[in-house]
Amino acid sequence: MRNTARWATTIGLTAAAVCAPLSGAASAAPGGAPSALYAPSAMVLTLGHGASAMTVAPERAVTLTCAPGPSGTHPAAAAACGELAEVDGDLQALTVRDGVFCTQQYDPVVVTVDGVWQGQRLSYERTFANECVMNAHGSGVLAF
């Protein structure tokens, strides 16, 4: 009987420890409403010359916040946020703009983007043949 009481107490305390934070979060947002007005969208973009992010020291870095509004050190924050919204945060979906012609000079540029887009983790790395090719992809996100 003594072991049964000990197990019941242990299970009860464990359930209270696990469920208490969950019930507090539920009461913080009455009626099932979200606890925040928007999902966060903030990232850090870096650029460096070389073939791989592992071997390149960043030469430029900017911050970009898109929610609740465009801000950060990115020089075209509003355009970048609009472009990200068009591709739903998928930087792989940025395509080459029409009418842009670049030389075939190989001077590799590595771009990395790390952060959060609408509450989801975002990590992107891409090596472009040169800065012209990088700038041809989209109009705002990579223009820093």
C-alpha positions in Angstrom: 0.0 0.0 0.0 2.9 2.3 0.8 4.4 1.9 -2.7 1.0 2.6 -4.3 0.7 5.9 -2.4 4.3 6.8 -3.4 3.6 6.1 -7.1 0.4 8.0 -7.0 2.1 11.0 -5.5 5.0 10.8 -8.0 2.6 10.5 -11.0 0.5 13.4 -9.7 3.5 15.7 -9.2 4.9 14.8 -12.6 1.5 15.5 -14.2 1.3 18.9 -12.4 4.8 19.8 -13.5 4.1 19.0 -17.1 0.6 20.3 -17.4 0.9 23.5 -15.3 2.9 25.5 -17.9 0.5 24.3 -20.6 -2.6 25.4 -18.7 -0.9 28.8 -18.0 -0.3 29.4 -21.7 -3.9 28.5 -22.4 -5.2 31.0 -19.9 -2.9 33.7 -21.2 -4.7 33.6 -24.6 -8.4 33.4 -23.8 -10.8 32.0 -26.3 -8.1 30.2 -28.3 -6.7 33.5 -29.6 -2.9 33.5 -30.4 -0.7 35.0 -27.8 1.1 37.2 -30.4 -0.4 39.4 -33.2 2.0 38.1 -35.8 4.5 35.4 -36.4 8.1 36.7 -36.3 10.0 37.3 -39.5 13.6 38.4 -38.9 16.8 37.3 -40.5 20.5 38.1 -40.9 21.9 38.2 -44.5 25.7 37.9 -45.2 27.8 38.2 -48.3 31.4 37.2 -48.9 33.6 36.4 -51.9 34.6 32.7 -52.2 33.3 29.3 -53.0 31.9 28.2 -49.6 30.4 29.8 -46.5 32.7 27.6 -44.4 35.8 29.3 -45.9 34.6 32.8 -46.5 34.7 35.7 -44.1 31.5 37.8 -44.4 32.3 41.1 -46.0 28.8 42.6 -45.6 26.0 41.7 -43.2 22.5 43.2 -42.8 19.4 42.6 -40.7 15.9 42.3 -42.1 12.7 42.3 -40.2 9.4 41.9 -42.0 6.9 41.5 -39.2 5.2 43.6 -38.0 6.7 45.9 -40.6 9.8 46.1 -42.8 12.8 47.3 -40.9 16.4 46.6 -40.2 19.7 47.6 -41.7 18.8 46.2 -45.2 18.9 49.1 -47.6 15.7 48.0 -49.4 13.8 46.5 -46.5 10.3 47.1 -47.9 11.1 45.7 -51.3 12.9 42.7 -49.8 10.0 41.9 -47.5 7.6 42.2 -50.4 9.7 39.9 -52.5 9.9 37.3 -49.7 6.2 37.5 -49.3 5.7 36.7 -53.0 7.8 33.5 -52.7 6.5 32.7 -49.2 10.0 32.9 -47.7 11.5 30.4 -50.1 14.7 32.0 -51.3 15.3 29.1 -53.7 12.2 30.3 -55.6 13.9 33.7 -56.5 14.4 33.6 -60.2 16.6 35.6 -62.6 14.9 38.8 -63.7 14.3 39.2 -67.4 16.6 41.4 -69.4 19.6 41.1 -67.1 22.9 40.1 -68.8 26.0 39.2 -66.8 29.6 38.4 -67.9 30.8 34.9 -67.5 33.6 36.0 -65.2 34.0 33.6 -62.3 34.3 35.5 -59.0 32.2 33.5 -56.6 30.0 35.2 -54.1 28.4 33.4 -51.2 25.2 34.6 -49.7 23.8 33.2 -46.4 20.4 34.0 -44.8 19.6 32.7 -41.3 16.6 33.6 -39.2 12.9 33.1 -39.0 10.2 33.6 -41.7 6.6 33.7 -40.3 7.6 31.7 -37.3 9.5 29.0 -39.2 13.3 28.6 -39.1 15.0 29.8 -42.3 18.5 28.8 -43.4 19.8 29.5 -46.9 23.2 29.4 -48.5 24.0 29.9 -52.1 27.1 30.5 -54.2 26.7 32.7 -57.2 29.2 32.9 -60.1 29.6 36.7 -59.5 27.8 39.7 -58.0 26.0 40.5 -61.2 24.4 37.0 -61.2 23.5 37.4 -57.5 21.9 40.8 -58.1 19.9 39.4 -61.0 18.0 37.0 -58.7 15.0 39.0 -57.5 15.1 42.7 -57.1 15.2 43.4 -53.4 16.2 40.6 -51.0 19.8 40.2 -52.2 20.4 43.9 -53.0 22.6 44.8 -50.0 
